[in-house]
């Protein structure tokens, strides 16, 4: 009760301040960093990228192989979001503009009057990689190459490099953009790719898993915590805050979530002008109807959805990532495994959010002590999709051969060193043998057909 009263007090105060500023022609804006860091899986990679290109050096060891799996870059929304933006959000826009004194300052008012998504064709443009997505992958490749110049040479050789993407435009263009960052635009036509698969057993292992689809993805219980959070004071505050900032008291939670989604996509699409990274607000007029507390609540709602659908909520969800783990070991262990087929030194995969999140959970990364529920908003959490699953999210395993010890493995997530649970926590490198023992059970018992068998009730 006290939390709800506190939320209502701050809401009334913010409404008063917002209306006063609007009357004076001033703008109450969040800075870009406050917005970009709270956009869940629509977070642009620039908000979390590691710009330190210092090569990870370890005495007596040098990198010889890399296996990396990368989410596609910034894209267009789904067909349903485009249609909702063109219809319902256009209605909300009109309701705001039709007010005698719209609750928005003059320059934002101009942006709102010009706003439209008519340029997007819902069926043809959905989920296509955009220019910012291409830049994210080009720049990621350039940074990785500067860190590991011997492992990622500038000249393409199909015996050294193996690229693969799923049967989507956004992963194809991401792969081509990454290749551009490594080899230059004039050389990418030489890169070979195997035929893409809709249900790739390594890159999209969950697509062909009937049991996961029925027990998790299509299970109404999977979203129960997200639905319950709608009734929590923090989410109610977010809805009331946006009702106040728009002066539209009849807005529904789904309207607020739509505004958040459009804010996220438009922010991700538009990189700030040089020198204005922290000062300027988002290029999306819709972001300016939120305050930080509302963005945090909307981000947490999405975290709950992804935690239960793609993360730690159900054991099956991350167990079925075992084919990717097995492929990683086959890639970085070769050629020491007798009679194993030859593998490229650099294996580079381009895939989707669902793959990366399940892999992170399989590895034990971003795991909180207790399961994430609708009651955990005020607790510190590791499972923050804005940080762990932004556009162009990446995971890499690098094999280091060493002079006086067995091969070691360096693990990078978002270009930063991470230490896997059960690996030594006082050093970056994990012995390859130790890593094999940690995941022996999941790799040796990786019977996906059996795991995914749908049993009759």
C-alpha positions as CSV (number, residue, x, y, z in Angstrom):
1,X,0.0,0.0,0.0
2,X,2.8,2.4,0.9
3,X,4.6,1.7,-2.4
4,X,1.4,2.5,-4.3
5,X,0.8,5.7,-2.4
6,X,4.4,6.7,-3.0
7,X,4.0,6.0,-6.8
8,X,0.8,8.1,-6.9
9,X,2.5,11.0,-5.1
10,X,5.4,11.1,-7.6
11,X,3.0,10.7,-10.5
12,X,1.0,13.8,-9.4
13,X,4.2,15.7,-8.9
14,X,5.5,14.7,-12.4
15,X,2.3,15.6,-14.0
16,X,2.3,19.1,-12.5
17,X,6.0,19.6,-13.5
18,X,5.3,18.3,-17.0
19,X,2.4,20.5,-17.5
20,X,4.3,23.5,-16.2
21,X,7.2,22.9,-18.5
22,X,4.9,22.4,-21.5
23,X,3.2,25.7,-20.8
24,X,6.6,27.4,-20.7
25,X,7.6,25.8,-24.0
26,X,10.4,23.8,-22.4
27,X,11.0,20.1,-22.7
28,X,11.4,17.5,-20.0
29,X,13.7,15.0,-21.7
30,X,15.6,11.9,-20.7
31,X,19.1,11.9,-22.1
32,X,19.9,9.3,-24.7
33,X,21.8,7.0,-22.4
34,X,18.9,6.7,-20.0
35,X,16.7,5.6,-22.8
36,X,19.1,3.3,-24.7
37,X,20.0,1.3,-21.6
38,X,16.4,0.3,-20.9
39,X,15.1,-1.1,-24.2
40,X,15.3,-4.9,-23.5
41,X,16.0,-7.0,-26.6
42,X,15.6,-3.9,-28.8
43,X,18.6,-2.2,-27.2
44,X,21.1,-1.0,-29.9
45,X,24.4,-2.7,-29.6
46,X,26.3,0.7,-29.3
47,X,24.8,1.1,-25.9
48,X,26.6,-1.9,-24.5
49,X,29.6,-2.5,-26.9
50,X,33.1,-2.9,-25.5
51,X,35.1,-0.2,-27.3
52,X,38.4,-1.3,-25.6
53,X,40.2,-3.1,-28.3
54,X,43.2,-4.2,-26.2
55,X,44.1,-7.7,-27.2
56,X,43.7,-10.2,-24.3
57,X,47.3,-11.4,-23.8
58,X,48.3,-14.4,-21.6
59,X,51.9,-15.3,-21.1
60,X,53.0,-18.4,-23.0
61,X,49.6,-18.7,-24.7
62,X,48.3,-17.6,-28.1
63,X,44.8,-17.9,-29.7
64,X,44.4,-20.5,-32.4
65,X,40.7,-21.0,-32.9
66,X,37.5,-19.1,-32.4
67,X,33.8,-20.2,-32.4
68,X,31.4,-17.3,-32.2
69,X,27.6,-17.1,-32.4
70,X,26.1,-13.7,-33.0
71,X,22.6,-12.3,-33.0
72,X,21.6,-10.3,-36.1
73,X,21.8,-6.5,-35.9
74,X,19.1,-3.9,-35.5
75,X,16.1,-4.7,-37.6
76,X,12.6,-3.6,-38.4
77,X,9.7,-4.7,-36.2
78,X,7.4,-7.6,-36.8
79,X,4.4,-7.3,-39.1
80,X,2.0,-7.0,-36.1
81,X,4.0,-4.2,-34.5
82,X,4.1,-2.3,-37.8
83,X,0.4,-2.6,-38.2
84,X,-0.3,-1.6,-34.6
85,X,1.9,1.5,-35.0
86,X,0.2,2.5,-38.3
87,X,-3.3,2.1,-36.8
88,X,-3.5,2.3,-33.0
89,X,-0.5,4.5,-32.4
90,X,-1.7,6.9,-35.2
91,X,-4.9,7.1,-33.3
92,X,-3.1,8.0,-30.1
93,X,-1.0,10.6,-32.0
94,X,-4.3,12.2,-33.2
95,X,-5.8,12.2,-29.7
96,X,-2.7,14.1,-28.4
97,X,-2.6,16.6,-31.2
98,X,-6.4,17.3,-31.0
99,X,-6.0,18.6,-27.5
100,X,-6.4,22.5,-27.3
101,X,-2.9,22.6,-25.7
102,X,-1.0,19.4,-26.4
103,X,1.1,18.4,-23.4
104,X,4.4,18.5,-25.4
105,X,6.9,21.3,-26.1
106,X,7.2,23.0,-29.4
107,X,10.0,21.1,-31.1
108,X,8.6,17.7,-30.0
109,X,5.2,18.9,-31.2
110,X,6.7,19.4,-34.6
111,X,8.1,15.9,-34.5
112,X,4.8,14.4,-33.5
113,X,3.0,16.1,-36.3
114,X,5.4,14.7,-38.8
115,X,5.5,11.2,-37.3
116,X,4.3,8.3,-39.5
117,X,5.2,4.7,-40.2
118,X,3.5,4.8,-43.6
119,X,6.9,4.2,-45.2
120,X,7.0,0.7,-43.8
121,X,5.1,-2.1,-45.7
122,X,4.0,-4.5,-42.9
123,X,4.4,-7.7,-45.0
124,X,7.4,-6.8,-47.1
125,X,9.6,-4.8,-44.6
126,X,9.0,-6.8,-41.4
127,X,12.1,-7.8,-39.5
128,X,14.5,-6.7,-42.3
129,X,18.0,-5.6,-41.2
130,X,18.4,-1.8,-41.2
131,X,21.5,0.3,-41.9
132,X,22.3,0.6,-38.2
133,X,22.3,-3.2,-38.0
134,X,24.8,-3.4,-40.8
135,X,27.0,-0.9,-39.0
136,X,26.8,-2.8,-35.7
137,X,28.2,-6.0,-37.4
138,X,30.8,-4.2,-39.4
139,X,32.2,-2.4,-36.4
140,X,32.0,-5.6,-34.2
141,X,34.1,-7.5,-36.8
142,X,36.6,-4.6,-37.0
143,X,37.1,-4.6,-33.2
144,X,37.4,-8.3,-33.0
145,X,40.0,-8.3,-35.8
146,X,42.0,-5.7,-34.0
147,X,42.0,-7.8,-30.8
148,X,42.9,-11.0,-32.7
149,X,44.6,-10.1,-35.9
150,X,46.3,-13.5,-36.4
151,X,43.1,-15.4,-35.7
152,X,40.9,-13.2,-37.9
153,X,43.1,-12.3,-40.9
154,X,42.1,-9.7,-43.5
155,X,42.3,-12.2,-46.4
156,X,39.4,-14.6,-46.8
157,X,40.3,-18.3,-47.0
158,X,37.5,-20.9,-46.9
159,X,39.7,-23.4,-45.2
160,X,40.3,-20.8,-42.4
161,X,36.8,-19.2,-42.1
162,X,33.4,-20.9,-41.9
163,X,30.3,-18.6,-42.0
164,X,26.8,-19.7,-41.6
165,X,23.4,-17.9,-41.1
166,X,19.8,-18.9,-40.8
167,X,17.2,-18.7,-43.6
168,X,16.3,-15.0,-42.9
169,X,17.3,-11.8,-44.6
170,X,18.5,-10.3,-41.3
171,X,21.1,-13.0,-40.5
172,X,22.3,-13.1,-44.1
173,X,22.9,-9.3,-44.1
174,X,24.5,-9.6,-40.7
175,X,26.9,-12.2,-42.0
176,X,27.7,-10.1,-45.0
177,X,28.2,-7.1,-42.8
178,X,30.5,-8.9,-40.5
179,X,32.5,-10.2,-43.5
180,X,32.7,-6.6,-44.7
181,X,34.3,-5.6,-41.5
182,X,36.9,-8.3,-41.8
183,X,37.7,-8.2,-45.5
184,X,36.3,-5.0,-47.0
185,X,33.2,-4.5,-49.1
186,X,35.0,-5.3,-52.4
187,X,36.0,-8.8,-51.2
188,X,32.8,-10.2,-49.6
189,X,31.5,-11.7,-52.9
190,X,34.2,-14.4,-52.4
191,X,32.8,-15.6,-49.0
192,X,31.1,-19.0,-49.2
193,X,28.0,-19.9,-47.2
194,X,26.3,-23.3,-46.8
195,X,22.6,-23.4,-47.7
196,X,20.6,-21.8,-44.9
197,X,18.0,-23.8,-42.9
198,X,14.8,-22.7,-41.3
199,X,15.2,-25.3,-38.5
200,X,19.0,-25.3,-38.2
201,X,19.9,-27.9,-35.6
202,X,22.8,-25.7,-34.3
203,X,21.8,-22.1,-35.1
204,X,18.0,-22.5,-34.2
205,X,17.8,-25.8,-32.3
206,X,14.5,-24.9,-30.7
207,X,12.6,-24.4,-34.0
208,X,12.2,-28.2,-34.5
209,X,11.6,-29.0,-30.8
210,X,7.9,-30.0,-30.5
211,X,8.0,-30.4,-26.7
212,X,9.5,-27.0,-26.2
213,X,6.8,-25.5,-28.4
214,X,4.0,-27.1,-26.5
215,X,5.4,-27.1,-22.9
216,X,7.0,-23.6,-23.0
217,X,6.5,-21.4,-26.0
218,X,2.7,-22.0,-26.4
219,X,2.1,-22.7,-22.7
220,X,-0.1,-20.0,-21.1
221,X,1.7,-20.6,-17.8
222,X,5.0,-19.3,-19.3
223,X,3.7,-15.7,-19.3
224,X,1.9,-15.9,-15.9
225,X,4.6,-13.8,-14.1
226,X,4.6,-11.1,-16.8
227,X,0.8,-10.9,-16.6
228,X,0.9,-10.7,-12.8
229,X,3.4,-7.9,-13.0
230,X,0.8,-5.8,-14.8
231,X,-1.1,-5.5,-11.5
232,X,2.1,-4.6,-9.5
233,X,2.4,-0.9,-8.3
234,X,5.5,-0.3,-10.5
235,X,3.7,-1.3,-13.7
236,X,0.5,0.5,-12.7
237,X,2.7,3.6,-12.1
238,X,4.2,3.3,-15.6
239,X,0.7,3.2,-17.2
240,X,-0.5,6.2,-15.0
241,X,2.7,8.1,-15.8
242,X,2.1,7.8,-19.5
243,X,-1.6,8.7,-19.1
244,X,-0.5,11.8,-17.3
245,X,2.2,12.8,-19.8
246,X,-0.1,12.4,-22.7
247,X,-3.3,13.6,-20.9
248,X,-5.0,10.5,-22.2
249,X,-6.6,8.9,-19.2
250,X,-8.1,6.0,-21.2
251,X,-4.8,4.6,-22.4
252,X,-4.5,0.8,-21.7
253,X,-1.3,-1.1,-20.7
254,X,-1.0,-2.5,-24.3
255,X,-1.0,1.1,-25.6
256,X,1.8,2.0,-23.3
257,X,3.7,-1.2,-24.4
258,X,3.2,-0.2,-28.0
259,X,4.6,3.2,-27.4
260,X,7.6,1.6,-25.6
261,X,8.2,-0.7,-28.6
262,X,8.1,2.1,-31.1
263,X,10.4,4.2,-28.9
264,X,12.8,1.3,-28.8
265,X,12.9,0.6,-32.5
266,X,13.2,4.3,-33.5
267,X,16.0,4.8,-30.9
268,X,17.9,1.8,-32.2
269,X,17.5,2.8,-35.8
270,X,19.0,6.3,-35.3
271,X,22.6,6.7,-34.1
272,X,23.3,10.0,-32.3
273,X,25.3,12.6,-34.1
274,X,28.9,12.7,-33.1
275,X,29.5,14.6,-29.9
276,X,25.9,14.3,-28.7
277,X,25.8,10.7,-27.4
278,X,24.8,11.6,-23.8
279,X,23.3,15.0,-24.2
280,X,20.6,14.6,-26.8
281,X,17.4,12.7,-26.3
282,X,16.2,9.9,-28.5
283,X,15.1,10.6,-32.1
284,X,11.8,9.0,-31.2
285,X,9.2,11.4,-30.0
286,X,7.4,8.6,-28.2
287,X,10.3,8.1,-25.8
288,X,9.6,11.6,-24.3
289,X,6.3,10.4,-22.8
290,X,8.2,8.1,-20.4
291,X,10.2,8.8,-17.3
292,X,13.0,6.5,-16.0
293,X,10.8,4.6,-13.6
294,X,8.3,3.8,-16.3
295,X,11.1,2.6,-18.6
296,X,12.5,0.4,-15.8
297,X,9.0,-1.2,-15.3
298,X,8.5,-1.9,-19.0
299,X,12.0,-3.4,-19.3
300,X,11.3,-5.6,-16.3
301,X,8.0,-6.8,-17.9
302,X,10.1,-7.9,-21.0
303,X,12.7,-9.5,-18.8
304,X,10.0,-11.7,-17.2
305,X,8.8,-12.8,-20.6
306,X,12.2,-13.8,-21.9
307,X,13.3,-15.4,-18.6
308,X,10.4,-17.8,-18.7
309,X,10.2,-18.4,-22.4
310,X,13.9,-18.4,-23.4
311,X,16.0,-18.6,-20.2
312,X,16.0,-20.3,-16.9
313,X,12.2,-20.6,-16.4
314,X,12.0,-24.2,-17.7
315,X,14.9,-26.6,-17.7
316,X,14.0,-28.0,-21.1
317,X,14.5,-24.5,-22.6
318,X,18.3,-24.4,-22.0
319,X,18.9,-28.2,-22.2
320,X,18.0,-28.2,-25.9
321,X,21.0,-25.8,-26.5
322,X,23.3,-28.8,-26.2
323,X,23.8,-29.2,-30.0
324,X,25.4,-25.7,-30.1
325,X,27.7,-26.6,-27.2
326,X,28.7,-29.8,-28.9
327,X,29.4,-27.9,-32.1
328,X,31.6,-25.5,-30.2
329,X,33.7,-28.3,-28.7
330,X,34.0,-29.9,-32.1
331,X,35.2,-26.6,-33.5
332,X,37.8,-25.6,-30.9
333,X,39.0,-29.1,-30.0
334,X,39.8,-30.1,-33.6
335,X,42.3,-31.3,-34.7
336,X,43.2,-33.1,-31.5
337,X,40.2,-35.3,-31.7
338,X,41.3,-38.4,-33.7
339,X,39.7,-38.9,-37.1
340,X,37.5,-35.8,-36.7
341,X,36.6,-34.0,-39.9
342,X,38.7,-30.8,-40.4
343,X,37.1,-27.6,-39.1
344,X,37.9,-24.0,-39.9
345,X,40.0,-22.0,-37.4
346,X,37.2,-19.3,-37.3
347,X,33.6,-20.5,-37.1
348,X,31.2,-17.6,-37.2
349,X,27.4,-18.1,-36.9
350,X,24.6,-15.6,-37.3
351,X,21.4,-16.3,-35.6
352,X,18.6,-14.9,-33.3
353,X,17.7,-13.8,-29.8
354,X,16.1,-17.1,-28.8
355,X,19.3,-18.9,-29.6
356,X,21.6,-16.6,-27.6
357,X,19.4,-16.5,-24.5
358,X,19.1,-20.3,-24.3
359,X,22.8,-20.7,-24.8
360,X,23.5,-18.2,-22.0
361,X,21.2,-20.1,-19.7
362,X,22.9,-23.4,-20.7
363,X,26.2,-21.9,-19.7
364,X,24.9,-20.6,-16.4
365,X,25.5,-17.0,-17.2
366,X,23.3,-14.1,-16.0
367,X,21.7,-16.5,-13.5
368,X,20.1,-15.0,-10.4
369,X,20.1,-16.8,-7.1
370,X,16.3,-17.2,-7.1
371,X,13.9,-17.5,-10.1
372,X,12.7,-14.2,-11.5
373,X,9.1,-13.5,-10.6
374,X,6.7,-10.6,-10.7
375,X,7.6,-9.8,-7.1
376,X,11.4,-9.2,-7.9
377,X,11.3,-5.8,-9.4
378,X,13.1,-4.0,-6.6
379,X,15.8,-6.7,-6.4
380,X,19.2,-6.5,-8.2
381,X,19.2,-9.0,-11.1
382,X,21.7,-10.3,-13.5
383,X,19.0,-11.3,-16.0
384,X,18.6,-7.9,-17.8
385,X,17.9,-8.4,-21.5
386,X,19.0,-4.8,-22.2
387,X,22.5,-5.9,-21.3
388,X,22.6,-9.6,-22.2
389,X,20.5,-9.7,-25.4
390,X,20.8,-6.4,-27.3
391,X,20.8,-6.4,-31.1
392,X,24.1,-7.9,-32.3
393,X,24.6,-9.8,-29.0
394,X,27.6,-12.1,-29.3
395,X,29.2,-15.0,-27.6
396,X,32.7,-16.3,-28.4
397,X,34.9,-19.2,-27.3
398,X,38.6,-18.9,-28.1
399,X,41.1,-21.7,-27.8
400,X,44.5,-20.7,-26.6
401,X,47.4,-23.1,-27.2
402,X,50.0,-22.8,-24.4
403,X,53.7,-23.7,-24.1
404,X,53.6,-25.4,-20.7
405,X,50.0,-26.4,-20.1
406,X,47.0,-27.9,-21.8
407,X,44.9,-25.8,-24.2
408,X,42.9,-23.1,-22.5
409,X,39.6,-21.4,-23.4
410,X,38.7,-17.8,-23.2
411,X,34.9,-17.0,-23.2
412,X,33.6,-13.6,-24.3
413,X,30.1,-12.2,-24.0
414,X,29.4,-8.8,-25.6
415,X,33.2,-8.7,-26.3
416,X,34.0,-8.9,-22.5
417,X,35.7,-11.8,-20.7
418,X,33.3,-13.9,-18.6
419,X,34.2,-16.7,-16.3
420,X,31.8,-19.6,-16.5
421,X,30.6,-21.2,-13.3
422,X,32.8,-24.2,-12.3
423,X,35.7,-22.7,-14.2
424,X,38.5,-21.1,-12.2
425,X,37.1,-17.8,-10.9
426,X,40.5,-16.2,-10.3
427,X,41.7,-16.3,-13.9
428,X,40.3,-15.6,-17.4
429,X,41.3,-18.8,-19.0
430,X,39.6,-22.1,-18.4
431,X,41.4,-25.4,-19.2
432,X,39.8,-27.1,-22.2
433,X,39.7,-30.3,-20.2
434,X,37.9,-28.7,-17.3
435,X,35.4,-27.1,-19.7
436,X,34.8,-30.5,-21.3
437,X,34.1,-32.1,-17.9
438,X,31.7,-29.3,-17.0
439,X,29.6,-29.9,-20.0
440,X,30.2,-33.6,-20.5
441,X,26.8,-34.6,-19.3
442,X,24.9,-32.1,-21.5
443,X,27.0,-33.0,-24.6
444,X,27.1,-36.8,-24.1
445,X,23.4,-36.9,-23.3
446,X,22.4,-34.5,-26.2
447,X,19.6,-36.6,-27.6
448,X,17.5,-33.8,-28.9
449,X,15.0,-36.1,-30.6
450,X,14.2,-37.7,-27.2
451,X,14.3,-34.3,-25.3
452,X,11.8,-32.9,-27.8
453,X,9.5,-35.8,-28.1
454,X,5.9,-34.8,-27.4
455,X,4.3,-37.3,-25.1
456,X,0.5,-37.8,-25.0
457,X,-1.2,-36.8,-21.7
